[in-house]
Amino acid sequence: MSKIPEGTQFIEAGCGEKGFRKFEKGRWWFFEDFWRHVDWKMGALTLVTEHPDYAVPATLWTGEGVPPVGIEIEAMLQGLSSSGTYAWRRALVVHGPLPDSQGEVLVFDVETTRPSWVDEFRPVRTPEQIAFESRDNAVKEMLAVWNAGFEGHVKDGLYALYDSNYRKQVAP
């Protein structure tokens, strides 16, 4: 296997030269000299970007514009609970924007594989960025507690922080 048809997003295991697949317009397609709609169950699929025969260095995306197909991003997706809340979750981009919705891309949630069209996305954060964001949020919470409990004496603010369980935690 050396040449990959344009638009291929997945490789189906055990199909040789006929294992090229894509998900487009709400349907699965396979390539056999041209792209055709598939209406049967497919075997195990591997992203083109992760397949050993076709993997190429991932396209660097800085967060400007829409992310390219095939990379992992963080997208604002519905949470796992039925509460309807949304949160930043890791996702794979499997389709670029459609002509009528230039700012949306189709992603598969990395954890649930649930597909979703999203218009809020960002590059995957580094561990350092996540730690900084966590620290920054904790400081903002402490500042809110401090301001609410501070009535003229520093000690009052410190008591408020202590009462809100802002103490150094022992690391395991």
C-alpha positions, 0 to 999 in steps of 0.5 A: 500500500503506497498511494492513498486516495484523497479524502481518506480518513480511516484504513479498515483492517484486513482489506488491503488496497480496498480499506480506504474509508471516510465519514462524510455527509452523515454516511460512511464511504469506501474507495474502489476506483471512486468513493461509494456509500457503504451500507454494511458493517465495517471491520476495525478502523484506524485513523490514517494519521495513526496507521503505520503504513500511512502515518505522517507527522501531524500538522501543527495547528496553532489554534488559528482558524479551523483545525486540520483533519486528522489531529487531536484537539480539545473541543467543547463537548457535552459531558458524560452525564445526562445533565446537559453540561458541556466541558473541554474534552479531547477529540479527533478531527475527522471532517473539515468545515462544510460550505454552509458552516465554515466554523464547524468541524466534525470530531469524535470524542476520544473517550466515547467515540461519539461524533459531534459537530463543534465550533469551539475548539483549541489545541491540546493543552500541555501538562504545564498549561493545565497545571497553570490553569488549575493553579490560577483558578485556585488562586481566583477562588481563594481571592474570592473567599479572601475578599468575602471574609476580610473585614479589616484585619488580615487575620480574618481573611486567613481564617476565611481561607482556612475555613474554606479548606485552603490548606497545603495538601500532603502529596501521596 
